[in-house]
């Protein structure tokens, strides 16, 4: 219940945060309300912190599990994150080398969830870096796929490209690009028949050398599958041009006076909020994601405050004004 509530709320809020949002090559078999449950792994790039998985989750008709930074799983929120948002911890050296061994527990949990026909997203680059290219892939995706195959799970692999015009707030075009879903067993057979003879013993215990060759073979395939889905741009200017050239940006204010009025109506809430989050997230990649989340959670409170002020000033006339207030935010969503 909590999961689907937040998915619906995020879907509504993204209309106000992004100047345009589009999904490319969404698998037609996932359209509709009766999509069969099956084990899936979504292998995606990672340009914008936790904004990436929540956007993918909002376009899917089934629930999506997340692999998230282990230090987010504090004792107070551990059970809530696991149960309500389907999150699982993954540890890196920077979050404490002593915790890295816990990743094996998380991988085992992924396998158990796949046995229950769940879907999980993993960011195959390993790190979140705000740039416009596909970075070298880590070994995590390959290891998870191998573990699932050895457990006899009919896993489906789905490459995903996540693209943004920029990373400093609202007013950007964004898109999700889906690759063709591939059955892990069929992929293994294809790699085997193409000359990867080291994959012949995948269903048995692999030696370290065979395991290393499998990681290289899978990452080579995944890079080829993901590269066309990730926007390649040298800087923000080029990325914005690419994003807005392929995504409609209609429905935004172009008249400077109307744009100024629309922004002034929200400035008392937006400007202090943006400054505070910019200070809070300085020297990190979390600004864009945190800004989206905090705006999503606090905007209803801002509307309530505006409604109280307007009611005291103009009485019942405040109701139609308050109804149109969010429309001004939608009109002004092009440009931060």
Secondary structure, DSSP 8 states (H G I E B T S, - for coil): -HHHHHHHHHHHHHHHHEEEEEEES--GGG-SS------EEEEE--SSTTHHHHHHHHT-SS-EEEEEEGGG--TTTHHHHHHHS-EEEE--GGG-GGGGGGHHHHHHHHHHHHHTT-EEEEETTSS---SSS-----SHHHHHHHHHHHTT---EEEEEEEEES-SSSSSEEEEEEE---EEHHHHHHHHHHTT-GGGTTTTS---HHHHHHHHHHHHHHHHHHHHTTS---SSHHHHHHHHHHHS---SS--SHHHHHHHHHHHHHHHHHHHHHHHHHTTTSS-HHHHHHHHHHHHHHHHHHHHHHHHHHHHGGGHHHHHHHHHHHHHHT-S--
